[in-house]
Amino acid sequence: MLDISGTTRVVGIIGQPVSHSLSPVLLNAAFAACGLDMTYVALPVAPDGLGDAVRGICALGFVGANVTIPHKTAVLPFLAAVEGDAGFLAAVNTIVVEAGQARGFNTDVEGFRRALREVDSGSLAGASALLLGAGGAARAVALVLAREGARLTVANRTLAAAEELVVRIDRFGAGGPHRALALDGLAAENVRAADIIVNATSLGMVGEGKVPAVLVDNVRQEHSVYDVVYAGQPTEFVALARERGARAIDGLSMLVWQAAAAFELWTGVAAPVDVMRSAIGR
Ligand code: NAP
């Protein structure tokens, strides 16, 4: 039984849809483990209600919120401030409400940085990274890989979005040289030349299609593979990469680490990461 009283503080997740989100399970377990009088709820919000939703969480005295698909970029104009990586990436996944003002952060960057260490603990300076995707998750991944000194090949269905991401990362001035590629132009040699492969598209999510065959067919034991997509079990891409001997993990670890970073922003308390992992069966 949740112990909700007249003093319980609220955090929510704003998105559409949000009913499938694992964040309430992760964060309510964390609040309980730390003895915090806080609760976390899913808040379905349509795009035309986003401004009202942000003003609403401020007016209602929420501690903050997570922001997910499709609002991570659209939320920016409704915030009083956008901090650190969130400004650079133009994507916010965490809001902190202080003195009635909403400040935006991006903890997907820290989430991927910590998760990456679980699949590849070595230096990535000068390493070659193949990144599939150029959306919100891919931008966070690209920033981490570039900061680690990797050379990125960004392959995306919409080439213009991959090119825009490469320009953004070039401006940041780390790693490189980086280049953009159309996903349907991805060739076996692009896969074989990579040291690390990250799928940051929606491909592999239920109902979203599969990652390209050329990718799966050319994964080797030498590769480190990270799939930001998560499902109940390892994604098909992760399972196939493991069959080929690669070190491969799915997006649940990033999910836990981004939630842990958000928890710390809201509470100032070290996140109980083991509790959070076991709350989602990891
Ligand atoms: P997004 O901003 O909407 O980007 C979606 C990306 O997937 C774009 O690059 C898009 O290409 C590509 N894509 C979508 N459908 C495709 C298709 N049929 N064929 C080829 N490419 C396709 O979404 P996002 O926020 O980046 O999320 C992407 C995935 O990451 C989702 O599965 C999400 O659940 C996951 N995610 C996981 C975490 C975590 O903590 N593990 C955090 C954030 C997101 P175009 O540019 O051509 O549209």
Residues whose N, C-alpha, C, O or C-beta is under 5 A from the ligand:
A	BS01	NAP	G133 A134 G135 G136 A137 A138 N156 R157 T158 A161 A200 T201 S202 M205 E208 G209 V228 V229 G251 L252 M254 L255
